[in-house]
Amino acid sequence: MRITRRGLLAGTASFAIARRALANDVDVLIVGAGAAGLAAAKTLREAGRSVTVLEARPRIGGRAYTDRSLGASFDAGAHYVHWSDRNPWRKIAAELGVRLSEEARGGGFRVYRDGAPLSDAERRRRRNAYGRIEKLVEATGSMDHSFADAVRGKPSEMADAAGGITLFALGEDPERVSLHDYDQLWSGDDYIPAGGYGALVERYGADVPVQLDTPVTLLRWGHGRVEAETSRGLVTARAAIVTVPVGVLQAGGLRFAPDLPHETQQVLDGLHMGALTKIALRVDRERFGAVEATDLMDMQPGGGVTSFEFWPDGQDLVLAHLGGDHARDLCRAGERAATDFALERLVSMVGGRIRETVAGGRLAGWWSDPYAMGSYSIVKPGHISAREGLRAPIGDRIWLAGEASAGGGAMTVGGATLEGERAARELADRLRA
């Protein structure tokens, strides 16, 4: 899998989706209006099935969201159309007239340790270590290990490289990431939608009737129908597709009666949520002036690592990317602490002049978001079958669908979309039987 940046979620937006009375006694209830839920709804409606889509947030899109709150837009959620040769969003973007382009950076890359640039020799060792890590992944045998296990006893730059891969591609510390799961992720060319991936998902879902601000707290099943308790009343349906993130299911944000089967619980226990986090600073680019490199890697005392991206997509922003427990701590500390941290780390690399050019900041903290509970799903070492296990229908009444069950397409909007379509097709076939 080729390593690229990924995004998170933050901000607010308005959608032209009216609040209506809850539709009751429908064929299918869909919980969640992210990419999987929207795709499932479209597929079922095309098959002639009645659906009700319930979304806890005041907007659609889930973890794909374009934040406009700083006066300069950025994808606080998903950013890349990954593995574009098989990604449905390449076709969707074309149908909606949205241009996809390759990332055009070219502004240079520098790595700092404790505020000082790495030497030429250190940079060479670092580059070589990344190549050796990729070979380790390709050569992994039948035993599943974590990234940390794979580099144990090897030179320190190998551990640094393992952390660089898992923290910035997956949002998790290397000891919690399965080598086998990483190896089976699809790769290919990556593209960026003009105007933002979140904005593209918003346009895609504009024709889907969605009940916003309607969290489902309890889903009853097992008596030939499903019943959803919501903040706005009871909804009944013949079956349900649940697309909420794994973290929400694990935290009990959506409860089931009866409880989910033991087999499903075991599958969920093999997954957890990463904490890929983004901090955006609005910077007066003209006032700040030129930078020697537009991409900086900051290796901090104590082991923390943060990547900084200057002027993403031409915007007057600096974006900080980080993951793992360090990111979790910042999410818990809140937006002010996170933006202060990002600014101080920048000062250590580019100098204090940047302080006077910062006009605001945003924390895109999935880990502290109650409707996400993390950035995207991570397979624990030794649980390689977990993603496939999520696809099993529950009592012929409930289907789980989303990026977590997407196999090689996991952790992407494209994978979530394919899974929403897959669950909808299976359910439509079952309803015809």
Secondary structure by P-SEA (a helix, b strand, c coil): cbbbbbbbbbbbbccccccccccccccbbbccccaaaaaaaaaaaaabbbbbbbbccccccccccccccccccccccccccccccccaaaaaaaaacbbbbccccccbbbbbcccccccaaaaaaaaaaaaaaaaaaaaccccccccccccccccaaaaaaaaaaaacccccccccccaaaaaaccccbbbbccccaaaaaaaaaccccccccccccbbbccccbbbbbcccbbbbccbbbbcccaaaaaaccbbbcccccaaaaaaaaabbbbbbbbbbbbccccccccccccbbbbbcccbbbbbbbcccccccbbbbbcccaaaaaaaaacaaaaaaaaaaaaaacccccccccccccccccccccccccccbbbbcccccaaaaaaaccccccbbbbcccccccccccaaaaaaaaaaaaaaaaaaaac
